[in-house]
Amino acid sequence: MDFALSPEQESIKSSIERICDRFGDDYWLNKDREGGFPHELYRALADDGWLGICIPEAYGGSGLGITEAAIMAQAISRSGAGMSGASAVHINIFGLNPVVVFGTEEQKRRMLPPMVQGLEKACFGVTEPDAGLNTTHLKTRARRNGDHYVVDGQKVWISTAQVADRILLLARTTPLEEVKRSTEGLSLFYTRFDRSRIRVSEIEKMGRKAVDSNELFIEGLEIPIEDRIGEEGKGFQYIIEGLNPERILIAAEAVGLGQVALDRATKYAKERTVFGRAIGQNQGIQHPLAQCWMELEAANLMIQKAAWQYDRGQPCGAEANAAKYLAGEAGFHACETAVMTHGGFGYAREYHVERYLREVLIPRIAPVSPQLVLCFIAERVLGLPKSY
């Protein structure tokens, strides 16, 4: 059992850190105030070949595993970029895995290189206003019409839709009442983001202003049949393929954000003097910070285990969900503690920790709520009866 990063993994971490060093606190503070996609970071990562870290080498990527992708995601978040930086490239890291696994050779050669090279940005269109996590009850319809489909419906909480060139879209091709199981009749498409047929309405939110979240209104979107991934009606199965890696990546981002918050809080505790002594000398400050370190380390070990299992083709549903849960809670606790350690200054934007606290709520909530993770573990691991 070896917990050390390999020389290649250390090199990945160092390379990402060097790129992120170009984008300091002032850059992210400005993005938090004014918004605007972080094109500069995106381009820098693309130029050095990191956007295709999990894409096979045959299509321009690096062909590495989710372990290396998690190292990359965590390094971006820990740099101080937080979720604003990590979310900007999240879909690049593993979002097109359904194309890699289920796409035709023609689709792979057509769809993957532009993403790897940073020439196209994509968004992920699954969640809907009335369905939430109940994915099998999506209402967006894709009706076959000769050599293309016509899509109508709504999507919500779609990141990067303001700048996307493509959309990975899940839609129902067979009505729910006509299928034997609710998981059937859903199809997956990767197609052009046609703004003449997709109206994008941005959702104002409390954090991560640099990476937009949106509601989509789709009316008469035509998708050529060659943009359908795999077989008609099996899209849910294709999406499931990417759920565990997604949980692992967002867990890594949550830990990275918790780590940078802890770093800042520790530094402040050493420097801030009250009543003639550094506040870090007080156990009331020391103990919460020490607890955060332990929680983050424990979550990170679960991330490593889940990634290791996934890369070796082993079942990792429990571990991936546990990693997401533990990292979400540990990251939140660390960011909250960082604000409290700073006292009143923790509420000031110039110290950055209040931004971390706002952003860390994203991996705590998404892509699956902590309550549903607990339900999953109770049912699938402990064998308790289904509660919902």
N, C-alpha and C positions, 0 to 999 in steps of 0.2 A: 504494500500500500504506500503510495507516494503522493504527498500533498503539494509537492513543489511544482511550479510551472516549468515546462520544458524550455530549453533555450529559444525555440521558435515562438512559444507563447510569450515569453519575456520580451522578445523582439517586437511582437505585435503590440503589447501593452506600451512599450516605450515609444514606438512609432506613433501610436494614437495620441499619447500624451504630448509629444512634440508638436503635433498638428494643433491640438487643442490649446497649447500654450500661446498660440498666436491670437486666440480669442479670449481675452481676459475679462475681468469683472465689469469694466466699463462697457464692453461690447454687449454683455448679457443684460446689464442694467438698462441700457438703451433699448434693447429688444423688448424688455419687460414693460418699459414705459410706452414705447411707440409702436410696437408690433413689427410685422414684416418678417417674412420667411428668412432664416439664416442662410442665404444663398452662398455666402462666402465660405462657411464651414462645409456645406454640402459639396461645393466645388473642390475645396482642398482635399476632402476625403476621396472624392472621385478621381482627382488627378493622381493621387498616390495608390489608386486601385483598391480602396477598401470597401466600396459600396457593394462589391460582389463577393464578399468574403466567403459566403456559403454556396455561391453559384459554381457549378463545375467548370474546370479550366477550359473545356472544349468550347464554352460560350463566353469566355473572357473573364471568368471569375477566378477565385483562389482555390476553390474546391475544399475548403476547410469545414470543420464541424461546428456544432452549436456551442461547444466549449470555447472555441476561439471567438465566436461571435459574441458570447456573453462577456468575455474579457474585453472586447472592443466596446460593447455597450456600456459596461461598467466604467471603463476609463473615460469615456465621453462624459457621462453623468458626473463622475467624481471630479472632473476638471473644473467644475463650477458651472458648466453648461446645463447641468440638470436635465430635466425632461424637455426643456426647450431645444437642447442640442440632440439628445437621444431620439426624441420623437421625430426629428427632421429626417432621420435616416432609418428609422425603425423598419419600415416596410421594405426597404432595400435589403436589409440584412437577411430576412427570411420570408418576407411576404409573398414572393413569387415561387415558393417551394411547390405549390400545386402544379405550376407549369413545368418545373423540373421533373417532378415525379410522374405526372399524368399527361403532360403535353406531348404532342407529336414532335418529331425531329424538326419539321418545318416551323412549328410554333416556337420551339426553343431558340432556333437560330434567328427568328424574327423578333421575338419578344424580350429575350434576356440581355443581349449585348447593349441595347440603348439604356437599360436600367443600370447595368454595371458601369457604363461609361459616364453616367450622370447626364445623359442627353434627354432623358425622359423621367418625369416624376409620376408616381402613381399614388392612388388612394385605395382604400379597402372598403367596399360598400356592402356591409352585411346588416348591421343593426337598424331596426326600424322603430318608429315612435310607439307602436302598440304591441310590439313583440319583445323588445328588450333582449334578455338572455334566452327567451323561448324561441330559438332560431328556427325550429321546424314550422312555426306558425307565421312565417313571413308572408306578406301580402303583395309585395312587388311581383308583377306578372310579366313573363316573357312568352309571347305567343309566336309560334312558328308561322312564317309566311314565305313559302318557297325557300330561297337560299339565304334568308335572314330571319332574325327574330325582331319583334317590336315590343319594347319594354315600357311599362307604365308603373309608377309607384313612388314611394318615399323612402328615404334613408335618413338616419340621424346620427349625430356624433361621428361624422366622417372627417378624419384629420387630413389636412393638406389639400382639400378639394379646391381651395382658392388658386393653387399653383399646379394642380395635377394635369398631366397630359393623357394619362390612362387611368382606368378604374378596373379593379378586380371585383366583379359584381356577382352576388348570389341572388338568384330570382327563382320564383316558382314557375315551372313549365307545365306541370300537371296540377290541377286544382287539388286542394287538400282532401276534399270529399271523394276524390276518385282514386286515391292511393290506399294500399293496404296498411302501410306504416307511415307515420308523419315525417319520417326521415327521407322518404322517397319523393320524387317529383321536383326536387330542387336542382337547378343547373348552375354551373359556374362559368363565367365569361371574363376574359381579359381583353378590353377593347378601348377604343379612343374615347376620351372624355369630351363628348360633343356638347359644347355649351349652348348651342342653339336648341337642344332638347333636354338639357339638364340645368335647372335653375338652382343656384347655390346661394344659401342664406346663412351668413356666419352667425354663430352663437357666441355672444359675449360671455366670458367666463372669468373666474377669479385668478387664474394663473396661466402660464404657458402661452402668453399672448403672441409669441413669435410663430407658433405652429397653430394654424387656424383649426377650429372645429366647426362643423357645418351641418345644416339640414339640406338634403337634396330633394328636389321635386322633379321627377322624371316623367316626361310626356312624349310618347312616340319615338323613343330612342331606338334607332335601327342598328342591330348588331349582326354582322355577317356570320354565317355558320362557322367559318374558319376561325372565329374568335372564341368559340365555345371550347372549354377545356374538358377533355375526356368525353364520356358518354352523357347524353341527355338524361336528366333525372338522378344523377349520382353526385351532384355537387356537394351535398352535405358530407358525404364520405371524404371528399377531397379536402374540404375545409377542416374536418376533424384532424386530418394528417398534420396540420400546422398548429393545433392548439397547444400541445405540450411545449414545443419550442418557443411559442409566443409567451407562455407563462414564465419560462426560464429567462428569456431576455428581459422582460419587464421587471422580474425579480432582481436581476443583475443591475438594472438601472436604479431601482429603489435603494439597493444597498450602496451603490455609488453615491447617490444623493445623500444618504444618511452618513456616509463616511466623510464627505466634504463638510457637512454641517458639524459633525463631531470634531473635525480638524479645526474649524474656525472657533468653535466653542472652547476647545482646549487651549488654543492660543490666547483667546481673550481672557480666560480664567487665569492664565499665567501672568498676563500683563496688567490686568485691572486691579488697582489697589484701593481698598476701602478699610478704614480704621487702621491704617498703617501696615496692612498685609495684603498679599495677593489673595483674591477671593478663591483661587484654586487651592489654597491651603485649608479651606473649610470643607469638612466632610459633607456638608449639605450641598456643596457644588461637586465634590469629587465623586461621590457615590452614584448619582444619576449618570454622570458621564462614563464611569466604569461599567455600569449596567448596560448602557447603550453600546459600548464596544463589544461586550460579550454577546448581545443580541444580534448585532450585525455580523459578527464572526460566525455564529451558529447558523444564521440564515445563509451566509455565503457558502458554508460547507454543504448545505442542502442543495444549493444551486449547482455546485460542482458535481455532486452525486447525480442529480437529475440529468445534467448535461452529459456526464460520462455514460450513463445508461442509454440515453437517446442515441449518442454517437456510435454505440455498439449494438444498436438494434434491439435493445432490451426494453420491456415495458417500463414506463416511467410516469404513468399518470398520477399516481399518488405522490411521488416525489416532486414532480413539476408543480402540482397544485400546492403542496406543502411549502415549496420554495417561494411561490408567489405569496402565499399567506404570511409566512414568517418574515419575508423581506419587506412586504408592505407594512406590517406592524412595526418591525424594527426600524425601518426608514422613517416612518412617521414619528415614532418615539424619539429618535435621534434629532430630527429637525425641531420637534417641539421643545426638547431639552435645550437645544442650541439657542432658541429664542429666549427661554427662561434664564439661561446662563448669562445672556447679554443684558438681562433686565430691560429697562426702558429702551436702551439702544437696540435691542432685539426687534423692536417694532419699527425701527428706522430702516428705510430702504438701502441706505448706504452701507449697511453691514451685511446685507444679502441674505441673512438667515430667514427673514420673514418670507422672502421669495421661495426659498427651499421648502418652507413649511407649506406654502400654497401649492407648489408643484408636486410635492410628495403625496398629496391626496389622490393624484391620478393613478399611480400604481397600487394604491391601497383600495381604490374602488374598481378599477378596470384591469384586465378585460373580463374578470369574473369577480363578483363580490366576495368578501371574506366569509359571509354566511353560507354561500353556495359551496365554497371550498370545504367548509366544515361539514356540510351535508354530504359532499362527495366522499370525504374520508370516513365519515360515520357509516355510510352505506357500502362503499366499495372495499374499504379496508377492514372495518370492524364488523361488517355483516349485519348492521342494524337495518330495520325496515325503512323503506323510502318514506320521507316525510313531506313530500310536496308532489 
